[in-house]
Amino acid sequence: MTNPTHERVLRKITIWAMLPAFPMLLSAGIKADAVAAACGIIPLFCSFVMGFVYLRWTPKADTKRSWIWGFCDIIISVMYLCDLLPIWIIEPLRLWRGGGDFMMLETYGSSFLILNMAVHFYLFLANLNINIHGWSMSRECPRCAAREQSESPGMATNPSYSLLGEEYRDEAEDATPRPSEEV
């Protein structure tokens, strides 16, 4: 679904999204005397820290991905959703009451929250896909990490293949032509 270089780019996007979103959400929360917009800083900060930790300590060609990253991604996505739902539900009611001079600021600030939520949810699905396909029922060598292949031959790959389980008549040693029967 995604390779490590794309994942690194997406993590950088979540880091850079904090720069414009932080002042917008903070000023919208102060201006509106509302907690919902200012609480968007919490998942934004968690996303910033997680992206920085991932970029700092994960190698560029990380082929073995840990399930921890996917777990953190889904937790942060849920945090974003828990913050965005009150913004979407409560704040339009304020607009109807005449207090909508800060709505543009909240809207622009919440667009970065939506972007980060989508990125983290995508990274969760990518990590889930990789980890599910990584689990298999075959045994693995502890030294070389090679998987054991099954010993059964495929169907119709053997030249003496027969649906009846018998040897093919042309290759049998006692194969003699049958007498023809005329009707």
C-alpha angles and dihedrals in degrees: 000000000000134000125219094261092055090047090053090051091050091049089052089052090055090051095048092046090069094066098069097026098055098062092040094052094041094050092043090052092049095044095046097039085229128139097203097072095042091049088063086078091070098064088036090058092045089051091048093051093045092049092048092048091047093050093044102047106024116085118241093244099044105169097166106061122193122230088229091079092054092047092051090047094055092045091053091046090054090047090054092048092049089054098042096051094064090045090053095043107035103033098059088056089059090052090058090052092055101258098112102120090106097044094097091055092049091047094053091044093049092052088069089049090053091049093051092045091054092047093050092046090050091049089050091053091046092050091046091051093050094046094047092051090045092062112081137161096238121100122250129216110242093215105045101015091230116152121233113247123217117257098216115109119233123254117277095002093110115079091223093055117145130172090221094056092244128120116270108264096229091059099043116107095227095046111139127168116261119240112256118245117214118208 
